[in-house]
Amino acid sequence: MRDYEMVIGLEVHCELQTATKIFCGCSTKFGGAPNTHVCEVCSGMPGTLPTLNKRVVEFAVKAGLALNCEITRNNKFDRKNYFYPDLPKAYQISQLYFPICRNGHVDIKTSEGIKQIGIHEIHMEEDAGKLVHDPATGMTMVDFNRCGVPLLEIVSEPDFRSAEEVIAYLTKLRDTMQYLGVSDCKMQEGSMRADVNLSVRPRGQKEFGTRTEMKNIASFKAIERAIEYERERQIDLIEEGGTVVQETRRWDDEKEYTYAMRSKENAQDYKYFPDPDLMPLRISDEYIESIRKELPEFADAKRERYVAQFGLPEYDAEIITGATTLVDVFETATEMTGQPKDVSNWIMTDLLKLCKDEHVAVEDMKFDGRKLGTIISLVNEGKVNRKTGRKVLEKAFTEDIDPAQYIEENGLSQVSDASAIEPAIKQVLDENPKAVSEFLAGSEKNFQFLVGQSMRALRGKADPQAVRSVLTKLLDEMR
């Protein structure tokens, strides 16, 4: 077999986190009953007129600046004409001729090092509806709730040569969109979807091979598997003397193979023309600069700062900066306690475990960092011990209680006063004469036993250091 290389380009669709749709006032909230977030405009009723949601433009400019793009000052919208059951207007409003962002790039990090990936363009458009297939009845139904939900389509250059590079790029896009607050990028809800254009060619050949497009793959793992499968399929086809056909293919994640859907369309197949109902859009330099000033610190910069400023291990910094929910918790709790390493340890060992145990995705976590900051402060001040702190954290995570109030109402405050814990420890010594005599005879292991019995007698509320101190004093008096 000859040595082949892949050439891959991506078209990534990100649904925007606006409250309403791109051209009407319908809700964009995910999960509504079918066909309840629909009006005359987004369902394509005759005689209706679209009105552009300016927040969509703001989000598009934010994304373009974050991805090092040139912002197009003079924009317009075009109609992309095609018939499909989930597209009631029989056209989609998009941008073919003047996309809002162009000529960008991002740097990705893989096992091969740093590589720059070009972004050809970013354009605004509206989403289509969704077909729902019922295997029980064999019927297909249409849900129009998603019609008109605003999208950014991010089109890369054909710069990828491996699945690893693709996943690194998608991770970078997801992190960027989430940090901007532009999209939640939840692939399981369809708010981030990737079309993979893939071809193969003999290594060293300059001309591209014939590409296929795999549509709307909905997870990173599925994308990785689809790329490897399609690569092998095309190579096998060429080696057997066949010809790769330019077409759109569907990835079946359960059966782990691609199959042909339709021949690949080109722009002329959609008969694009300027949308007559939407005025051209002019974006001023002042507007662009005002948005540039609002750009946040992104994941890469945060990661480097957490390591340099706070002394976090690189692994911890990478995990925490990988989700804006964890960043919010970390920064809030660190500001409250002034103990970034301590906060990181609680997140890595306790908070992430709770997410796993409670089957809560990290990006869906609704945990207030102030609660963690309160718990850490109470532990560090000796008001509760670490074991109690963990129990309170679990309560705060699952039931959203106020940590300080919960500790007070349930009598969980740690006892450090020697005079308050000494009677209980004396009783433990009286009840365990054998352990006491063996300790006095030189068996040090019995000391730990007596500590454990004392903590149990005090129901775990005593300061362990205070228990050790009082126990040592009482045993010394018995020598």
C-alpha positions in Angstrom: 0.0 0.0 0.0 1.3 3.5 -0.9 1.7 6.1 1.8 -1.3 8.4 2.0 -2.1 11.5 4.0 -5.5 13.0 4.9 -6.6 16.5 4.1 -9.4 17.7 6.2 -11.4 20.9 6.5 -14.2 21.6 9.0 -17.5 23.4 9.0 -18.5 24.0 12.6 -22.0 25.2 13.5 -22.4 26.9 16.9 -25.9 27.9 18.1 -25.7 31.2 19.8 -26.8 31.9 23.4 -29.2 34.6 22.6 -32.6 34.7 24.4 -34.5 35.0 21.1 -34.1 33.8 17.5 -32.1 35.6 14.8 -35.0 37.2 13.0 -38.0 37.0 15.4 -38.8 37.1 19.1 -39.3 33.4 19.7 -37.4 31.7 22.5 -34.2 29.8 21.7 -34.5 27.7 24.9 -33.6 24.1 24.4 -36.0 21.3 25.3 -39.4 22.9 24.8 -42.4 20.8 23.7 -42.3 20.3 19.9 -43.5 23.3 17.8 -44.1 25.6 20.8 -41.2 28.1 20.1 -42.6 29.0 16.7 -44.2 32.1 15.1 -45.2 33.3 11.7 -41.7 34.6 10.9 -39.6 31.5 11.8 -42.2 29.2 10.3 -42.1 31.0 7.0 -45.6 32.3 6.7 -46.2 34.4 3.6 -46.0 38.2 4.0 -43.9 38.1 7.2 -40.7 40.2 7.5 -37.5 39.3 9.4 -35.9 41.7 11.9 -32.2 41.1 12.7 -31.3 40.4 16.3 -28.4 42.8 17.0 -27.0 40.5 19.7 -26.2 38.0 17.0 -24.0 40.5 15.3 -22.3 41.3 18.6 -21.6 37.6 19.2 -20.3 37.2 15.6 -17.9 40.1 16.0 -16.7 38.7 19.4 -16.0 35.3 17.9 -14.3 36.8 14.9 -11.9 38.9 17.1 -11.2 36.0 19.4 -10.3 33.9 16.4 -8.0 36.6 14.8 -10.3 37.3 11.9 -10.8 40.4 9.8 -14.3 41.9 10.4 -16.2 42.7 7.3 -17.5 46.3 7.5 -20.2 46.0 4.9 -22.4 42.9 5.3 -25.5 41.5 3.7 -27.6 38.4 3.9 -28.4 35.9 1.2 -31.0 33.3 0.6 -29.8 29.7 0.3 -32.6 27.9 -1.6 -33.4 24.3 -1.1 -36.4 22.1 -0.1 -36.3 19.9 2.9 -39.2 19.0 5.3 -37.7 20.8 8.3 -37.2 24.0 6.3 -40.7 25.5 6.0 -39.6 28.6 4.0 -37.7 26.4 1.5 -34.8 28.7 1.9 -32.3 29.5 4.6 -31.0 33.1 5.3 -27.3 32.9 5.4 -24.2 34.9 4.1 -22.4 33.7 1.0 -20.9 36.7 -0.6 -20.0 38.9 2.4 -19.4 36.8 5.5 -19.0 38.8 8.7 -15.5 37.4 9.5 -12.7 36.3 7.3 -9.0 35.2 7.2 -8.6 34.2 10.8 -6.5 31.5 12.6 -6.0 29.7 15.8 -3.0 27.8 17.2 -3.5 24.3 18.4 -1.3 22.0 20.5 -0.8 18.3 19.7 1.7 15.7 20.3 3.6 17.1 17.2 3.8 20.6 18.7 2.1 23.9 17.9 0.3 24.3 14.6 -1.7 27.2 13.1 -5.1 26.4 11.6 -6.5 28.9 9.2 -10.1 30.0 9.4 -11.5 30.9 6.0 -14.6 32.6 7.2 -17.4 32.9 9.8 -20.9 33.7 8.7 -24.2 34.3 10.4 -27.2 32.2 9.5 -30.4 30.7 10.8 -30.9 27.0 11.8 -33.4 24.7 10.3 -35.9 22.5 12.2 -35.4 18.9 13.2 -36.9 15.7 11.9 -37.8 13.2 14.6 -37.9 9.5 13.5 -40.2 7.2 15.6 -38.9 3.6 15.2 -42.1 2.2 16.8 -44.4 3.6 14.2 -42.0 4.2 11.3 -43.3 7.8 11.1 -41.2 10.9 10.8 -42.4 14.1 12.5 -41.1 17.6 12.2 -40.2 19.9 15.1 -39.9 23.5 14.0 -38.6 24.9 17.4 -35.1 25.1 16.1 -36.0 27.1 12.9 -34.5 30.5 13.2 -32.1 29.8 16.1 -29.0 31.9 15.3 -25.9 30.1 14.1 -22.3 30.9 13.5 -20.8 28.7 10.8 -17.0 28.6 11.3 -15.3 27.4 8.1 -11.7 26.3 8.4 -9.0 26.0 5.7 -8.1 22.4 4.7 -5.2 22.4 7.2 -5.8 19.3 9.2 -3.8 16.1 8.6 -4.9 14.0 11.6 -7.9 13.3 13.8 -5.8 14.5 16.7 -5.5 18.0 15.1 -9.2 18.1 14.4 -10.1 17.3 18.1 -7.5 19.9 19.3 -9.1 22.5 17.1 -12.7 21.7 18.1 -11.6 21.8 21.8 -10.1 25.2 21.2 -13.2 26.5 19.4 -15.5 25.1 22.2 -13.4 26.7 24.9 -13.3 30.1 23.1 -17.1 30.2 22.5 -17.8 29.3 26.1 -15.4 31.8 27.5 -17.0 34.5 25.3 -20.4 33.5 26.4 -21.4 33.2 22.8 -22.4 29.5 22.8 -22.6 26.8 25.4 -21.3 24.3 22.7 -23.2 21.4 24.1 -22.8 18.8 21.4 -25.4 16.5 23.1 -28.0 19.3 22.6 -26.9 20.1 19.0 -25.5 23.5 19.9 -22.1 22.6 18.4 -22.1 20.4 15.3 -19.2 19.6 12.9 -19.2 18.7 9.2 -16.0 17.0 8.2 -14.7 17.3 4.7 -12.1 14.7 4.1 -9.9 13.5 1.2 -6.8 11.4 0.9 -3.8 11.8 -1.5 -0.4 10.1 -1.9 2.0 11.7 0.5 3.9 14.4 -1.3 1.2 15.1 -3.9 0.2 18.7 -4.1 -3.2 18.3 -5.6 -6.1 17.5 -3.3 -8.0 14.2 -3.7 -11.8 14.0 -4.1 -13.5 14.9 -0.8 -16.5 13.6 1.0 -18.5 15.5 3.6 -19.7 13.8 6.8 -22.6 15.9 8.2 -23.5 16.9 11.8 -21.4 14.6 13.9 -22.3 15.2 17.5 -19.4 14.2 19.7 -15.6 14.4 19.7 -15.3 10.6 20.0 -17.6 10.0 17.1 -15.7 12.6 15.0 -12.5 10.8 15.7 -13.9 7.4 14.8 -15.6 8.7 11.6 -12.3 10.3 10.4 -10.4 7.1 10.8 -13.1 5.0 9.2 -13.5 7.3 6.2 -9.7 7.6 5.7 -9.5 3.8 5.5 -12.5 3.5 3.2 -11.1 6.0 0.7 -7.7 4.4 0.7 -9.1 0.9 0.2 -11.3 2.2 -2.6 -8.3 3.8 -4.4 -6.1 0.8 -3.9 -8.8 -1.5 -5.4 -8.9 0.7 -8.5 -12.1 2.5 -7.7 -12.9 6.2 -7.6 -13.9 8.4 -4.7 -17.2 10.2 -5.4 -17.8 13.7 -4.1 -20.8 13.2 -1.9 -22.4 13.8 1.5 -22.1 10.9 3.8 -23.7 10.1 7.2 -21.8 8.6 10.1 -23.6 5.8 11.9 -22.0 5.8 15.4 -23.6 2.6 16.5 -22.5 0.6 13.4 -19.3 2.7 13.1 -19.4 3.3 9.3 -20.4 6.0 6.8 -23.0 5.7 4.1 -23.9 7.9 1.2 -26.7 10.4 1.6 -26.6 12.5 -1.5 -24.3 14.0 -4.1 -22.3 16.9 -2.7 -23.9 20.2 -3.6 -22.0 23.3 -4.7 -22.9 26.9 -4.2 -24.6 27.2 -7.6 -27.0 24.4 -6.6 -28.5 26.6 -4.0 -29.2 29.5 -6.3 -28.1 32.1 -3.8 -29.4 35.6 -4.2 -29.4 38.7 -1.8 -32.3 38.6 0.7 -34.6 41.4 -0.4 -36.2 41.8 3.1 -33.0 42.6 5.0 -31.0 45.8 4.7 -27.2 45.7 4.3 -25.4 45.8 7.6 -22.6 48.4 8.2 -20.2 47.7 11.1 -18.2 50.7 12.3 -14.6 50.7 13.5 -15.8 52.2 16.8 -18.3 49.3 17.3 -15.5 46.7 16.7 -13.1 48.4 19.1 -15.8 48.6 21.8 -16.3 44.8 21.6 -12.6 44.1 21.5 -12.2 45.8 24.9 -14.8 43.4 26.3 -12.9 40.2 25.3 -12.2 38.0 28.3 -9.0 36.2 29.3 -9.1 32.9 27.4 -8.3 29.4 28.6 -4.6 29.3 27.4 -3.8 32.6 29.1 -5.6 31.5 32.3 -3.8 28.2 32.3 -0.4 29.9 32.1 -1.4 32.4 34.8 -2.7 29.8 37.2 0.6 28.0 37.0 2.8 31.1 37.2 0.8 33.2 39.7 -0.8 30.5 41.9 1.7 27.6 41.6 -0.9 25.1 40.4 0.3 21.9 38.8 -0.1 22.1 35.0 -2.6 19.2 35.1 -4.8 20.9 37.6 -4.7 24.2 35.7 -5.6 22.4 32.5 -8.6 20.6 34.0 -9.9 23.8 35.8 -9.6 26.0 32.7 -11.3 23.4 30.6 -14.7 24.4 31.8 -16.0 27.9 32.6 -18.0 26.5 35.4 -14.9 25.3 37.2 -13.1 28.6 36.4 -16.0 30.5 38.1 -15.8 28.3 41.2 -12.0 28.5 41.4 -11.7 32.2 41.0 -14.6 33.0 43.4 -13.3 30.7 46.1 -9.7 31.8 45.7 -10.8 35.5 46.0 -12.6 34.6 49.3 -9.9 32.5 50.8 -6.6 33.7 49.3 -5.6 30.0 49.1 -5.6 29.0 45.4 -3.8 25.7 45.9 -6.2 24.7 48.6 -9.1 25.6 46.4 -7.6 23.6 43.5 -7.2 20.6 45.8 -10.9 20.7 46.9 -12.0 21.0 43.2 -9.8 18.2 41.9 -10.4 15.7 44.8 -13.9 16.5 46.0 -16.0 18.7 43.6 -15.2 16.6 40.5 -15.9 13.4 42.4 -19.3 14.8 43.3 -20.0 15.6 39.6 -19.2 12.1 38.7 -21.1 10.5 41.6 -24.2 12.7 40.9 -24.0 12.2 37.1 -23.7 15.9 36.5 -21.7 17.1 33.5 -19.1 19.6 34.6 -20.3 22.2 32.1 -23.9 21.8 33.5 -22.8 22.2 37.1 -24.8 24.9 39.0 -22.6 25.2 42.0 -21.8 28.6 43.6 -18.1 29.1 44.2 -19.0 31.2 47.3 -20.2 28.0 49.0 -16.8 26.3 48.4 -15.0 29.4 49.6 -17.1 29.4 52.8 -16.4 25.7 53.5 -12.7 26.1 52.9 -12.5 29.1 55.2 -14.4 27.3 58.0 -12.0 24.3 57.7 -8.9 26.5 57.7 -10.2 28.5 60.7 -10.7 25.3 62.6 -14.4 25.7 62.9 -15.1 22.4 61.2 -12.7 19.6 60.3 -12.0 18.4 56.8 -14.2 15.3 57.1 -17.2 17.5 58.1 -16.3 20.0 55.4 -16.6 17.3 52.8 -20.1 16.3 54.1 -21.2 19.9 54.0 -19.8 20.3 50.5 -21.9 17.3 49.4 -25.0 18.8 51.0 -24.3 22.2 49.3 -23.8 20.5 45.9 -26.9 18.3 46.0 -29.3 20.4 48.0 -28.0 24.0 47.6 -27.8 24.6 51.4 -26.0 27.6 53.0 -22.9 26.0 54.5 -22.5 28.2 57.5 -26.2 28.0 58.4 -26.2 24.2 57.9 -23.2 23.8 60.2 -24.8 25.9 63.0 -28.2 24.3 62.8 -26.8 20.8 62.9 -24.3 21.4 65.6 -21.3 20.5 63.4 -18.9 23.2 64.7 -15.6 21.8 65.7 -14.7 21.8 69.4 -11.1 23.0 70.2 -11.4 24.0 73.8 -9.4 21.5 75.9 -11.7 21.8 78.9 -14.7 20.9 76.7 -13.2 17.7 75.3 -11.2 16.5 78.3 -14.1 14.8 80.1 -14.9 12.7 77.0 -11.3 11.6 76.6 -11.0 10.7 80.3 -14.1 8.5 79.8 -12.4 6.8 76.8 -9.3 6.1 78.9 -11.5 4.6 81.6 -13.3 2.4 79.2 -10.1 1.1 77.5 -7.7 0.1 80.3 -5.9 -2.6 78.2 -5.0 -0.1 75.4 -3.9 2.4 78.0 -1.6 -0.1 79.8 -0.2 -1.4 76.6 0.6 2.1 75.5 2.3 3.0 78.8 4.3 -0.2 78.3 5.6 1.1 75.0 3.1 0.1 72.3 2.7 3.3 70.3 0.0 1.9 68.0 -2.4 2.0 70.9 -2.2 5.8 70.8 -3.8 5.9 67.4 -6.5 3.6 68.7 -7.2 5.9 71.6 -7.3 8.9 69.3 -9.9 7.2 67.1 -12.0 6.2 70.1 -11.9 9.8 71.4 -12.9 11.3 68.0 -15.8 8.8 67.9 -16.9 9.8 71.4 -16.8 13.4 70.4 -18.8 12.5 67.2 -16.1 13.8 64.9 -16.6 17.4 66.0 -13.4 17.8 67.9 -10.2 19.3 66.5 -8.0 16.3 65.9 -4.9 18.2 67.0 -6.6 19.3 70.2 -7.6 15.7 70.9 -4.0 14.5 70.5 -2.8 17.3 72.8 -5.3 16.5 75.6 -4.8 12.7 75.2 -1.0 13.1 75.4 -1.3 15.3 78.6 -3.6 12.8 80.3 -1.4 9.8 79.4 1.7 11.6 80.6 -0.1 12.1 83.9 -0.7 8.4 84.2 3.0 7.4 83.8 
